[in-house]
Amino acid sequence: TAVTDYSGELGPAFPPDVVTMNRAHPSHYTDHPATAIRFVLRGWDPSGAPARHDVKYRDLRIRNVATNLRNYDGSTLLNGNSIFVFEAADLCIAHLGHLHHLLTPAHLAELGPVDVLLVPVDGAYTLDQFDMLEVMASIKAPLMIPMHYFSAGTLGAFLAKARAHYAVRVSESSSVLL
C-alpha cells in the first residue's frame, strides 16, 4: 500500500508499506511517521539538495522528480517538492505533489511517459489553473485526475477551463479501476 501526502492524520487504519510526503504544508508531511511504515519518502532533502528516491518494493517502483516550492514570502525554495512516480503493472502514475511552477524539458525527460496524472487544481496554494493546464499539456497523460481542491466551485472552475482542451468526464464513483 502507498499513501501520498502522508501526515499521519488521515489514511488507512493500518500502516501503509510506502508513504510519500511534501513539505508545502503540515497537512502534507510529518516528522514522526509510524515506525511500521517500510519506506518513508520525503519530497525534499533537509540539506537543500534534490531528494532522490528510486525504491522497488514487491511489484511497485516509486521514484521522484525534484521540483521547487514557492515560500509564503514569494521567494523560491529550491528542491522543496517532488513529483512522485509510481510504476506497477505496466502503468505509470505521477502525483504532481504541491507543484508551484511550470516543468522544464529536464523535468519532463526525467518524468518520462505517464499514463495517469494526479493534478493539484486549487490554483492558489499550488500553480494557477491556467499554468496547470500547460503542465498537463506538456505531460500528455491519457488520464488526468484533478485533486487538491477545496470546494466544488474551485473544481468547477478548473473543469470549465479544462473543457476547452480535453474531454472531461465526471464519474459518480470516487474510485477508478485501471
C-alpha positions as CSV (number, residue, x, y, z in Angstrom):
1,T,0.0,0.0,0.0
2,A,1.2,3.5,-0.8
3,V,-0.2,6.7,0.6
4,T,0.7,10.2,-0.8
5,D,0.9,13.4,1.1
6,Y,1.2,11.4,4.3
7,S,0.8,13.4,7.5
8,G,-0.2,10.7,9.9
9,E,-3.6,12.3,10.5
10,L,-5.7,10.6,7.8
11,G,-5.2,7.4,5.9
12,P,-5.8,3.7,6.3
13,A,-6.3,2.1,9.7
14,F,-3.1,0.1,9.1
15,P,0.4,1.3,8.4
16,P,1.0,1.5,4.7
17,D,4.1,0.0,3.1
18,V,5.2,3.3,1.5
19,V,4.4,6.9,2.2
20,T,5.4,10.0,0.2
21,M,5.4,13.5,1.7
22,N,5.9,17.1,0.5
23,R,6.7,19.9,2.9
24,A,4.5,22.6,1.5
25,H,2.1,22.4,4.4
26,P,2.0,20.4,7.7
27,S,-1.0,18.5,6.2
28,H,1.3,17.0,3.6
29,Y,4.0,15.6,5.9
30,T,5.0,14.5,9.4
31,D,8.3,14.4,11.2
32,H,7.1,11.4,13.1
33,P,5.8,8.7,10.7
34,A,4.6,5.4,12.2
35,T,7.6,3.2,12.7
36,A,5.8,0.2,11.0
37,I,6.0,2.0,7.6
38,R,8.7,0.3,5.5
39,F,9.5,3.3,3.2
40,V,9.1,7.0,4.2
41,L,9.9,9.1,1.1
42,R,10.3,12.8,1.7
43,G,10.0,15.0,-1.3
44,W,12.8,17.2,0.0
45,D,16.3,16.7,1.3
46,P,16.9,18.6,4.6
47,S,20.4,19.6,3.2
48,G,18.7,21.5,0.3
49,A,19.9,19.1,-2.3
50,P,17.4,17.5,-4.6
51,A,15.7,14.5,-2.9
52,R,16.5,11.3,-4.8
53,H,14.3,8.2,-4.4
54,D,14.1,5.1,-6.5
55,V,12.6,2.3,-4.4
56,K,11.4,-1.1,-5.5
57,Y,9.0,-3.0,-3.2
58,R,7.3,-6.1,-4.4
59,D,5.8,-5.2,-7.8
60,L,5.9,-1.4,-7.2
61,R,8.6,1.1,-8.1
62,I,8.5,4.6,-6.7
63,R,10.8,7.3,-7.8
64,N,10.7,11.1,-7.7
65,V,11.4,14.2,-9.8
66,A,12.5,17.1,-7.6
67,T,10.8,20.5,-8.1
68,N,10.7,23.8,-6.3
69,L,8.3,25.4,-3.8
70,R,7.1,29.0,-3.5
71,N,7.6,30.3,0.0
72,Y,4.9,32.3,1.7
73,D,7.1,35.5,1.2
74,G,7.2,34.8,-2.6
75,S,10.7,33.5,-2.7
76,T,11.7,30.1,-4.1
77,L,12.7,27.1,-2.0
78,L,14.8,25.0,-4.4
79,N,14.0,21.3,-4.4
80,G,11.3,21.6,-1.8
81,N,8.7,19.4,-3.6
82,S,8.8,16.2,-5.6
83,I,6.7,14.7,-8.2
84,F,6.3,11.1,-7.1
85,V,6.1,8.5,-9.8
86,F,4.5,5.1,-9.1
87,E,5.1,2.3,-11.6
88,A,3.3,-1.1,-11.4
89,A,1.7,-3.5,-13.9
90,D,3.0,-1.6,-16.9
91,L,1.3,1.6,-15.6
92,C,3.0,4.9,-14.7
93,I,1.1,7.1,-12.3
94,A,2.6,10.5,-11.4
95,H,1.4,12.6,-8.4
96,L,2.4,16.2,-9.0
97,G,2.5,17.0,-5.3
98,H,2.5,20.6,-4.5
99,L,3.7,21.9,-7.8
100,H,4.4,25.6,-7.9
101,H,6.0,26.1,-11.4
102,L,6.0,25.0,-15.0
103,L,8.1,22.0,-15.8
104,T,11.3,22.3,-17.7
105,P,12.4,20.0,-20.5
106,A,14.8,18.4,-18.0
107,H,11.9,17.7,-15.6
108,L,9.8,16.2,-18.4
109,A,12.7,14.0,-19.6
110,E,13.2,12.7,-16.0
111,L,9.5,12.1,-15.6
112,G,9.1,10.1,-18.9
113,P,5.8,8.8,-20.2
114,V,2.9,9.0,-17.8
115,D,-0.3,7.0,-18.0
116,V,-2.2,8.6,-15.1
117,L,-1.5,12.1,-13.8
118,L,-2.8,13.3,-10.4
119,V,-3.1,17.1,-10.8
120,P,-3.5,19.7,-8.0
121,V,-6.0,22.2,-9.3
122,D,-6.7,24.6,-6.4
123,G,-5.0,27.3,-8.3
124,A,-3.9,29.2,-5.2
125,Y,-1.7,27.1,-2.9
126,T,-0.3,25.4,-6.0
127,L,0.3,26.6,-9.6
128,D,-2.5,28.7,-11.0
129,Q,-5.1,26.8,-13.1
130,F,-4.0,28.1,-16.5
131,D,-0.4,27.2,-15.9
132,M,-1.5,23.8,-14.6
133,L,-3.3,23.2,-17.9
134,E,0.1,23.9,-19.6
135,V,1.8,21.4,-17.3
136,M,-0.9,18.8,-18.3
137,A,-0.4,19.5,-22.0
138,S,3.4,19.1,-21.6
139,I,3.0,15.7,-19.9
140,K,0.2,14.4,-22.2
141,A,-1.1,11.6,-19.9
142,P,-4.2,9.8,-21.3
143,L,-5.9,10.0,-17.9
144,M,-5.6,13.1,-15.7
145,I,-7.4,13.2,-12.4
146,P,-7.9,16.6,-10.6
147,M,-7.0,16.7,-6.9
148,H,-6.1,19.2,-4.2
149,Y,-9.2,21.4,-4.5
150,F,-11.2,22.6,-1.6
151,S,-14.6,23.2,-2.9
152,A,-17.0,22.3,-5.7
153,G,-16.6,25.8,-7.1
154,T,-12.8,25.5,-7.4
155,L,-13.1,22.2,-9.1
156,G,-15.9,23.5,-11.4
157,A,-13.7,26.5,-12.4
158,F,-10.9,24.2,-13.3
159,L,-13.1,21.8,-15.3
160,A,-14.6,24.7,-17.2
161,K,-11.1,25.7,-18.3
162,A,-10.1,22.1,-19.0
163,R,-13.1,21.5,-21.3
164,A,-11.6,23.9,-23.8
165,H,-8.7,21.4,-24.2
166,Y,-9.9,18.0,-23.1
167,A,-12.9,15.7,-23.0
168,V,-14.0,15.9,-19.3
169,R,-15.8,13.0,-17.7
170,V,-17.2,13.3,-14.2
171,S,-17.6,9.9,-12.5
172,E,-20.2,9.0,-9.9
173,S,-17.6,6.9,-8.2
174,S,-14.6,8.1,-6.2
175,S,-12.5,5.2,-7.5
176,V,-11.2,4.0,-10.8
177,L,-10.0,0.6,-11.9
178,L,-7.0,0.7,-14.2
